[in-house]
């Protein structure tokens, strides 16, 4: 066993050796200052003592030879002690001037040593699919910040930060945490995998108070820095070619108990579990069905099965076939938790039974870990699983129902409601009556015009009833507008998740402010166009015919009057005939005009109604439908991004 077994990664952190090899006093300066495991301190001392003793003998012999040759022994320092004084562990390079020690100075001088070579770190690389999903999640969060609270988006933000941070670090290493309950044998399994007693074990609970990292290869310092594990808690495993090749790239982290009575221990476990690439859950025959483990950790992380190991430890305590029975029951519980077990070649969690005490099953676990680490895909699978978990949590706020959007039928219905509220139908009917009345006045007899004028003079309108009716109609119209807005908002938000439905309703309410007043202005401007209604081509002929009938009546009457006063010779036939023609022809022409004006009057009223409906629809579209459509478009965009995050190629309708 070499000194490398109980040191952290010095090649990654050369400055961490300051407290271990600064000044040494004679043969008493070989202690590890409390940072090495007690069981390996003596071996380190023996190695250093032997090396220094050999160097000292060679220096003394060389000094005698130099004195015989007449050379100063203190000048030449390039002796065999330079080569023999190095620590042969590949991690620490120290050189001691044995000449000073031979001369009785008692002070070991540490000469400058070149910076240790650190292998280049290859950053982690994500495949195209994972990059696309991360980009979609980033876009999704950006589009949703104004619609969703920060608490809802917190998990998505954490995944993005974790993915970005992990991508900048080594892609040649896989960080695996060993987690479990009190007394499950985590530290014992950790030591068994490392091949050396690194993590303290014992009957005292909790034994592991802080996470300890063990790296099988150089270049993992930044990964361990991300976990917040200090240099004094970083170790290297037993150096053997077979173990080095099998687990190269592995960074193993021993965690405190997840059910520890110390709150800070549980906080450390939760924090590091969110940062590592994979987890080895260690359970024992007594607590493998613990509700805390399954409900707090295994069940919520069911989607992380591909980066999960579940190890049943202490099977040496189970007699006969009891280990197989317990392992089968453990598999059943994991299946109930929703964890895929990776059976029949399918991806899923690795479930193994081992005994860290006797070493049974450790080789199989090493082999499984070796294949797992050699694939170099754990980090990407962990990020992908985190994406799946974040997408599952965001499901209620993005895609929890069947959404159809705002249909054309709903738009037309909204326009019709606004038209009714503004009185488009009544305005069209009024325009039709006005056109008919104007035609009747133009084509009617003069005597009928005089009679209507006389009726208007006898019954002048007071205006009280008109004012009261207008106020009532205005209140009713405002209620109809509000009802139309509420209806279209409910139709547009139907099937949307809560936050987006609320955003659609708020947009509709904001647009409805001032809508009744705007509709009143449109009704005044577009309902009845300025000027007189247009006249058809036959209208002047009808007016001329009506004037002719009036002239005939006047001529016949004057003729009869002249006969009465003796001014003209008596002849009743002709004047009476003229008067009869005029009297009968005038109403006849008026009646014919009434029949003729029905079509043009109706078309005129329909045109007025159409203009008002279009104006009301345009006003409602600008103030209400466009903001609602903008919110629906935003939701469509975020839902498309959400589908990309889930990795499912579903087409949004």
Secondary structure, 3 states (H helix, E strand, C coil): CCHHHHCCCCCCCHHHHHHCCCCCEHHHCCCCCCCCCHHHHHHHHHHHHHHHHHHHHHHHHHHHHHHHHCCCCCCCCCCHHHHHCCCCCCCCCCCECHHHHHCCCCECCECCCCCCCCCCCCECCCCHHHHHHHHHHHHHHHHHCCCCCHHHHHHHHHHHHHHHHHHCCECCCEEEEEEECCCCCHHHHHHHHHCCCCCCCCCCCCCCCCCEEEECCCCCHHHHHHHCCCHHHEEECCCCHHHHHHCCCEEEEECCCCCCCCHHHHHHHHHHHCCCCEEEEEEECCCCCCHHHHHHHHCCCHHHHHHEEEEEECHHHCCCCHHHHHHHHHHHHHHHCCCCECHHHCCECEEEECCCCCCCCHHHHHHHHHHHHHCCCHHHHHHHHHHHHHHHHHHHHHCCCCCCCCCHHHHHHHHHHHHHHHCHHHHHHHHHHHHHHHHHHHHCCHHHHHHHHHHHHHCCCCCHHHHHHHHHHHHHHHHHHHHHHHHHHHHHHCCCCHHHHHHHHHHHHHHHCCHHHHHHHHHHHHCCCCCCCCCCCCHHHHHHHHHHHHHHHHHHHHHHHHHHCCCCCCCHHHHHHHHHHHHHHHHHHHHHHHHHHHHHHHHHHHHHHHHHHHHHHHHHHHHHHHHHHHHHHHHHHHHHHHHHHHCCCCCCC
